[in-house]
Amino acid sequence: MKDKNLPNYYNSMTLEELTKEANRMIEDLEKQKDLENSLKNYQDLLNLNSIIEKKFKKNNKEVSEKTKEKILKIVTESNEKKIK
């Protein structure tokens, strides 16, 4: 897998899948003896962590917006019932 393909590959994964991938990468890093290879893998892990953070923030924002919409709908319906 080429480095330039990593973001597209990771962006198509769910948060759960990304977390599993990060855990796998951590386990691999803990087993490695070759420092040169470890540095590259560590960089990949940092990039993956950044993608996980962005995806989490995006999901959090979407949940927040949906919650606000539902609250507004409930309040609006409640106000309409009071007027009648």
C-alpha positions as CSV (number, residue, x, y, z in Angstrom):
1,M,0.0,0.0,0.0
2,K,1.5,3.3,-1.1
3,D,1.6,6.3,1.3
4,K,-0.5,8.5,-0.9
5,N,-3.2,5.9,-0.9
6,L,-3.4,5.7,2.9
7,P,-5.7,8.6,3.6
8,N,-8.3,7.4,1.0
9,Y,-8.1,3.9,2.4
10,Y,-8.5,5.1,6.0
11,N,-11.2,7.7,5.2
12,S,-13.4,4.9,3.9
13,M,-13.2,3.0,7.3
14,T,-15.5,3.4,10.3
15,L,-14.2,4.7,13.6
16,E,-14.3,1.2,15.0
17,E,-12.3,-0.2,12.1
18,L,-9.8,2.7,12.4
19,T,-9.4,2.0,16.1
20,K,-8.8,-1.7,15.5
21,E,-6.2,-0.8,12.8
22,A,-4.5,1.6,15.3
23,N,-4.4,-1.1,17.9
24,R,-2.9,-3.5,15.4
25,M,-0.2,-1.0,14.5
26,I,0.6,-0.4,18.2
27,E,1.0,-4.2,18.7
28,D,3.3,-4.4,15.6
29,L,5.4,-1.4,16.9
30,E,5.8,-3.1,20.3
31,K,7.2,-6.2,18.6
32,Q,9.6,-4.6,16.2
33,K,13.3,-4.5,16.8
34,D,14.3,-2.5,13.7
35,L,14.3,1.2,14.7
36,E,14.3,2.5,11.1
37,N,11.2,0.5,10.2
38,S,9.6,1.5,13.6
39,L,10.0,5.2,12.8
40,K,8.0,4.8,9.5
41,N,5.4,2.8,11.2
42,Y,5.1,5.3,14.1
43,Q,4.6,8.1,11.5
44,D,1.8,6.0,9.9
45,L,0.3,5.6,13.3
46,L,0.4,9.3,14.0
47,N,-1.3,10.0,10.6
48,L,-4.0,7.4,11.4
49,N,-4.5,9.0,14.8
50,S,-5.1,12.4,13.1
51,I,-7.6,10.8,10.7
52,I,-9.4,9.2,13.7
53,E,-9.6,12.6,15.5
54,K,-11.0,14.3,12.4
55,K,-13.6,11.6,11.8
56,F,-14.6,11.6,15.5
57,K,-15.0,15.4,15.5
58,K,-17.1,15.2,12.3
59,N,-19.3,12.5,13.8
60,N,-19.7,14.5,17.0
61,K,-20.7,17.6,15.0
62,E,-23.3,15.6,13.0
63,V,-24.8,14.1,16.2
64,S,-24.9,17.6,17.8
65,E,-26.7,19.1,14.8
66,K,-29.2,16.3,14.7
67,T,-29.9,16.7,18.4
68,K,-30.4,20.4,18.0
69,E,-32.8,19.8,15.2
70,K,-34.8,17.3,17.2
71,I,-34.9,19.6,20.2
72,L,-36.1,22.5,18.1
73,K,-38.8,20.3,16.5
74,I,-40.0,19.2,20.0
75,V,-40.0,22.8,21.3
76,T,-41.8,24.0,18.2
77,E,-44.5,21.3,18.4
78,S,-44.9,22.0,22.2
79,N,-45.4,25.7,21.5
80,E,-47.9,25.0,18.8
81,K,-49.9,22.8,21.2
82,K,-49.9,25.6,23.8
83,I,-51.2,28.1,21.3
84,K,-54.2,25.8,20.4
